[in-house]
């Protein structure tokens, strides 16, 4: 038998009413089998059976992966919006951060400034008042922080391998982000503007695909996890 440390996030955490669990499984059990056992234990997870992704020790894995004793197994619901863990950080990777404080855009831009760069591009994503016909009151972000930092760093490394850039920095907020506040900012400097634009677009698009950060939208009349089908009426 092996004991596994299980982690649930966002909509999965709410449906199971647990963020962390420890359970024993047979030695040959795969993460897919672990997930099916959780669904049996917590039927509220059943509707997410096909959407969930798996991570072991902060790395994405397939359903047939067999974790070892005392491994951390995380179940990843769709993020809003597997590779070499030991890759060395590239010289073009600047500040990578996740935090609850407002993002200092000027400091982020200053961190990628370089005399060899002929252009710089900054993307800032902020909370807007209206979405899908709903009046938004605020956003709330949750992250699997160690894995999210790791994935953001890999995105920055890949951006530098794909495009000719000088430096890239990525910051993301968690917690409550009010209307008009920045939730994510990416700054890229490059010898020429084309590389900076391309790398910045690649980074934000990839971030929304793979980084385990989830967004709950609070709006007039309810709330919803973006990227899932879960919505709730207002709490009373």
C-alpha positions as CSV (number, residue, x, y, z in Angstrom):
1,X,0.0,0.0,0.0
2,X,1.0,3.6,-0.5
3,X,-0.2,6.8,1.2
4,X,-0.9,9.8,-1.1
5,X,-1.4,13.4,-0.2
6,X,-4.3,14.7,-2.3
7,X,-4.9,18.3,-3.2
8,X,-8.1,19.9,-4.6
9,X,-8.6,23.4,-5.9
10,X,-11.3,25.9,-6.8
11,X,-14.5,24.2,-7.9
12,X,-13.3,20.8,-6.9
13,X,-12.4,22.0,-3.4
14,X,-15.8,23.5,-3.0
15,X,-17.6,20.4,-4.2
16,X,-15.7,18.0,-2.0
17,X,-15.5,20.5,0.9
18,X,-11.8,19.5,1.3
19,X,-8.6,21.1,0.1
20,X,-6.3,18.4,1.2
21,X,-6.7,14.7,2.0
22,X,-4.6,11.7,2.8
23,X,-5.6,8.3,1.5
24,X,-4.1,4.8,1.1
25,X,-4.1,3.0,-2.3
26,X,-2.6,-0.2,-3.7
27,X,1.0,0.1,-4.9
28,X,0.0,-0.1,-8.6
29,X,-2.8,2.4,-8.5
30,X,-2.7,5.2,-11.2
31,X,-3.7,8.8,-10.7
32,X,-6.8,8.0,-12.9
33,X,-7.8,5.3,-10.5
34,X,-7.2,7.6,-7.5
35,X,-9.5,10.2,-9.1
36,X,-12.2,7.6,-9.7
37,X,-12.0,6.6,-6.0
38,X,-12.4,10.3,-5.0
39,X,-15.5,10.6,-7.3
40,X,-17.0,7.6,-5.5
41,X,-16.2,9.1,-2.1
42,X,-17.4,12.6,-3.1
43,X,-20.2,12.3,-5.7
44,X,-20.3,16.1,-6.2
45,X,-17.1,15.7,-8.2
46,X,-18.7,13.4,-10.7
47,X,-19.6,16.1,-13.3
48,X,-15.9,17.1,-13.5
49,X,-14.7,13.6,-14.3
50,X,-13.7,14.4,-17.9
51,X,-12.4,17.9,-17.3
52,X,-9.9,17.3,-14.5
53,X,-6.1,17.2,-15.1
54,X,-3.6,15.5,-12.9
55,X,-0.3,16.6,-11.4
56,X,2.2,14.7,-9.2
57,X,4.7,16.7,-7.2
58,X,3.9,19.8,-9.2
59,X,4.2,18.3,-12.7
60,X,1.4,17.5,-15.1
61,X,1.0,13.7,-15.7
62,X,-1.3,11.4,-17.6
63,X,-4.0,9.3,-16.1
64,X,-1.9,6.1,-16.2
65,X,0.9,7.6,-14.2
66,X,1.6,5.6,-11.0
67,X,2.5,7.9,-8.0
68,X,4.8,6.6,-5.3
69,X,4.3,6.4,-1.6
70,X,3.9,9.9,0.0
71,X,3.7,11.7,-3.4
72,X,1.5,14.8,-3.6
73,X,-1.2,14.3,-6.2
74,X,-3.1,17.4,-7.3
75,X,-6.4,17.4,-9.3
76,X,-6.5,20.4,-11.6
77,X,-9.9,21.8,-12.7
78,X,-10.0,23.8,-16.0
79,X,-7.8,26.9,-15.5
80,X,-9.3,30.3,-16.2
81,X,-8.9,31.1,-19.5
82,X,4.7,17.4,-18.5
83,X,8.3,18.5,-19.0
84,X,11.8,18.8,-17.6
85,X,11.5,19.9,-13.9
86,X,15.2,20.4,-13.7
87,X,15.7,22.7,-16.6
88,X,18.1,25.6,-15.8
89,X,16.5,29.0,-15.7
90,X,17.4,30.9,-18.8
91,X,19.2,34.3,-18.6
92,X,16.3,36.1,-20.2
93,X,13.9,35.1,-17.4
94,X,13.2,38.0,-15.0
95,X,10.9,38.3,-12.1
96,X,8.2,35.6,-11.8
97,X,5.8,36.2,-9.0
98,X,2.4,35.4,-7.5
99,X,1.1,37.5,-4.7
100,X,-1.9,39.3,-3.0
101,X,-0.5,42.8,-3.3
102,X,-1.3,45.1,-6.3
103,X,1.0,44.6,-9.2
104,X,3.5,47.4,-9.6
105,X,3.5,47.8,-13.3
106,X,6.3,50.5,-13.4
107,X,8.6,48.2,-11.4
108,X,7.8,45.3,-13.7
109,X,8.6,47.3,-16.8
110,X,11.8,48.6,-15.1
111,X,12.9,45.0,-14.4
112,X,13.1,44.1,-18.1
113,X,14.8,47.4,-19.2
114,X,18.1,46.8,-20.9
115,X,20.5,49.0,-23.0
116,X,20.5,46.2,-25.7
117,X,16.7,46.3,-26.0
118,X,15.2,48.5,-28.8
119,X,11.6,47.9,-27.7
120,X,9.4,46.8,-24.9
121,X,5.9,45.5,-24.6
122,X,3.6,45.2,-21.6
123,X,0.4,43.3,-21.3
124,X,-1.9,44.1,-18.3
125,X,-5.1,42.1,-17.7
126,X,-7.5,43.8,-15.3
127,X,-11.0,43.3,-13.9
128,X,-13.7,44.7,-16.1
129,X,-17.2,45.8,-15.0
130,X,-19.2,43.6,-17.4
131,X,-18.7,40.1,-18.7
132,X,-21.1,37.9,-20.7
133,X,-23.9,40.2,-20.0
134,X,-23.3,40.1,-16.3
135,X,-22.4,43.1,-14.0
136,X,-19.2,42.0,-12.3
137,X,-18.5,43.2,-8.8
138,X,-15.1,41.6,-8.3
139,X,-12.8,38.7,-9.2
140,X,-11.2,36.2,-6.8
141,X,-8.2,34.2,-7.8
142,X,-6.8,31.0,-6.4
143,X,-3.6,29.2,-7.3
144,X,-1.7,26.0,-6.7
145,X,1.2,28.4,-5.9
146,X,4.3,26.2,-6.1
147,X,3.2,24.6,-9.4
148,X,2.0,27.9,-10.8
149,X,5.4,29.6,-10.2
150,X,7.1,26.6,-11.9
151,X,4.7,26.7,-14.9
152,X,5.1,30.5,-15.3
153,X,8.9,30.1,-15.3
154,X,8.7,27.4,-18.0
155,X,6.5,29.7,-20.1
156,X,9.1,32.5,-19.8
157,X,11.9,30.1,-20.7
158,X,9.9,28.9,-23.7
159,X,9.2,32.5,-24.8
160,X,12.9,33.1,-25.0
161,X,13.6,30.0,-27.0
162,X,10.8,30.8,-29.5
163,X,11.5,34.5,-30.0
164,X,14.4,36.8,-29.9
165,X,14.0,38.7,-26.6
166,X,16.1,40.4,-24.0
167,X,14.1,39.8,-20.8
168,X,10.6,38.7,-19.7
169,X,8.8,39.1,-16.4
170,X,5.4,37.8,-15.3
171,X,3.4,38.7,-12.2
172,X,-0.1,37.4,-11.2
173,X,-2.4,38.4,-8.4
174,X,-4.3,36.0,-6.2
175,X,-7.1,36.8,-3.8
176,X,-9.7,39.5,-4.4
177,X,-9.1,41.8,-7.4
178,X,-11.4,44.7,-7.6
179,X,-12.8,46.4,-10.7
180,X,-10.1,48.2,-12.6
181,X,-7.2,46.5,-10.8
182,X,-4.6,44.4,-12.6
183,X,-4.7,40.6,-12.1
184,X,-1.8,39.8,-14.4
185,X,1.0,41.7,-16.1
186,X,3.7,40.6,-18.5
187,X,6.6,42.8,-19.6
188,X,9.0,41.8,-22.4
189,X,12.0,43.7,-23.8
190,X,13.7,42.7,-27.1
191,X,16.1,44.1,-29.7
192,X,13.1,44.6,-32.0
193,X,9.5,45.2,-31.3
194,X,8.3,42.1,-33.2
195,X,9.9,39.7,-30.8
196,X,8.6,41.6,-27.8
197,X,5.0,41.6,-29.2
198,X,5.2,37.9,-30.2
199,X,6.6,36.7,-26.9
200,X,4.1,38.7,-24.8
201,X,1.2,37.2,-26.8
202,X,2.6,33.7,-26.5
203,X,3.1,34.1,-22.7
204,X,-0.4,35.3,-21.9
205,X,-2.1,32.7,-24.2
206,X,0.0,29.9,-22.7
207,X,-0.6,31.1,-19.2
208,X,-4.3,30.8,-19.6
209,X,-3.9,27.2,-21.0
210,X,-1.7,25.5,-18.4
211,X,-1.0,27.6,-15.3
212,X,-3.0,26.3,-12.3
213,X,-4.7,29.6,-11.4
214,X,-8.4,29.8,-11.2
215,X,-10.8,32.8,-11.3
216,X,-14.1,33.1,-9.6
217,X,-16.3,35.9,-11.0
218,X,-18.6,37.5,-8.5
219,X,-21.4,39.3,-10.2
220,X,-24.8,40.8,-9.4
221,X,-26.9,37.8,-8.8
222,X,-24.3,35.1,-8.2
223,X,-20.8,33.8,-8.8
224,X,-19.1,31.4,-11.2
225,X,-15.7,29.7,-11.6
226,X,-14.5,30.8,-15.0
227,X,-13.6,27.7,-17.1
228,X,-16.1,25.5,-15.4
229,X,-19.9,25.1,-15.5
230,X,-20.3,25.8,-11.8
231,X,-22.4,28.8,-10.8
232,X,-24.2,29.6,-7.6
233,X,-26.8,32.1,-6.4
234,X,-25.7,34.8,-4.0
235,X,-25.0,33.7,-0.4
236,X,-27.5,34.7,2.2
